[in-house]
Amino acid sequence: MLWGISSALDLYEEYLKAFKIKDDPLPKYEHAREEAEEAAGDNTLNTLNILICGGADPRHVIKTLAKRYTHRIRPKLNIYLLDGCAEIEARNMLLLGVGLEDPESFNLVSKVHLFMDLYGNAVIRPSSHHYMAAKGRTLLKMVTNEEELQRLAPMLNIDGLKYKERDGLEMAFTFWQPQPWNVFEVTAYWEQRSRALLGTRYDHRNGAFDWDLSMTLKDRGGQQICSQEYRYWRETGVAFVFPEYEHCKPNKTLAAGLVRNGRNFIHRGYVGDIQTGPFCGFGLRTVEERMHHSVHGDNDYRATDITERNLMEFFHELLTQTAYEHDTTRSRRYGSVQLLMTPLLNHQEEDAAGQAAYDKPWINVPGVTVHFVSPLEMEHLKQGAAHWNNMFDVVFMAYNYYSFLSKDFFQTMRAQSLFILETKLMTVERKERVQDYESKAKELMKEAGMKPAINYQAINAKNMWLKYKKTDKEEQEDEAVPEAVPEITFKYDTDTDFGEPSEEYTGLVIEEIPSSNQTVAAIKKEVEAEGPLQPKTNLP
């Protein structure tokens, strides 16, 4: 609910690959880049509308914007974010604000660690807590004052939110402030959730944690997650740990169901994920293969280190619009190191006075608008409402929003469009339930006339997403042809003279059998004496 269970995607790149649209990378040198951009100015792809249903975090938005500079064709992007409650929308605004924070406020490493702290840790550093409160006050001004929104972040559009949802944003930003009456005992909520989940197994929870990781997640693509960081997250809710930091403040962005009660707030506590973890969004794969090295299952680098490296790349590209070169000395090899985890510190709320104000304009990303959509629109999308008809070029849907998917939903997609459905692969559910989910989803896609963007005929394939596309009839027929299975032929053994066989035919070759058994040797001699099987010549 508070983070996705699939890796971040460049949704524009996925669209180009699905429809085989040629978009060569821009040249390295500046004058050649300018010529290429001018040549691509007359393309027909002017605007791309992207809908993200239940993304739970801005990982797809961050990667899509970060990689935008690499494309020769850059259409205007309208990204629509639809999530289930106002607290998640407020959290998405905060995390986007971190990624696009003015470079004078933080250097690259500090910005990355701040993002990781707010994104995946139930208990955060005091500096992160101060930023959350100060940025919350700035975001409160943005959602209540259109002029302030246009000054600081003109790429954001909240016209799609109803007044009730805007009130929800106001409550979330207010709740983040460090006041004694804004209580969020996240460590107690975490323990209650863990006890309710494990029941009588709670006293032996380390064994349950190891089973979920070793027997389930690692088998489904989570090999980069180390046992130490996973167990510590399952125990405390703190996923991303570095030795130089201490965590003692509650991460109030994880609160849900806020309702004002006088000057206090009533909420539902922590209702997010407590089994998979925030490692999937940025921590499973990276372009540097050396960071995936492991020996007997012990990784050199943790998922935390992979997350740090990927976010440094994305934030660098957002700021400079140039390729990122990673400093190998920056990442520390803690994969097989047993870090000493100290107990979480106690915290005291303090007055907000004297904290820094983070009210500088965000990094400008031209040609991109991020629209926040009311959660009530999900039902309209399910019914194929007329005002959404033929609207979207790319749609991403989280696995827990599958119940809102119907054949009418696909009326909201354009004639040439891509649909990406997150699967349950990175959950700890039983294999049968994961396969049943995929089977039902594929059947629904088929009934809706969607065609697979990639081949799903492979046996025992593990799919983090299901990618289907809507296109014209001619392309559908071409894509429907399955991948050809290579025909198996036998080569004739020309070392032995048995007449004049053809160069290639379906004959029989006796392989050497390394055995001293006399019976086997005798049978082999008898077969060799009979000669090879000759092909029939009197075929009708």
Secondary structure, 3 states (H helix, E strand, C coil): CCCCCCCCCCHHHHHHHHCCCCCCCCCCCHHHHHHHHHHHHHCCCCEEEEEEECCCCCHHHHHHHHCHHHCCCCCEEEEEEECCCHHHHHHHHHHHHHHCCCCCCCCHHHHHHHHHHHHHECEECHHHHHHHHHHHHHHHHHHHCHHHHHHHCCCEECCCCCHHHHHHHHHHHHHCCCCCCCCCCHHHHHHHHHHHHHHHHHHHHHHHHHHHHHHHHHHHCCCCCCHHHHHHHHHHCECCCCCCCCCCEECHHHECCCEEECCEEECCCECCCCCCCCCCCCCCCCCCHHHHCEECCEECCCHHHHHHHHHHHHHHHHHHCCCCCCCCCCCCCCCCCCCCCCCCCCCCCCCCCCCCCCCCCCCCCCCEEEEEECCCHHHHHHCCCHHHCCCEEEEEECHHHHHHCCHHHHHHEEEEEEEEEECCCCCCCCHHHHHHHHHHHHHHHHHCCCEECCCCCCCCCCCCEEEEEECCHHHHHHHHCCCCCCCCCEECCCCCCCCCCCCEECCCCCCCCCCCCHHHHHHHHHHHHHCCCCCCCCCC
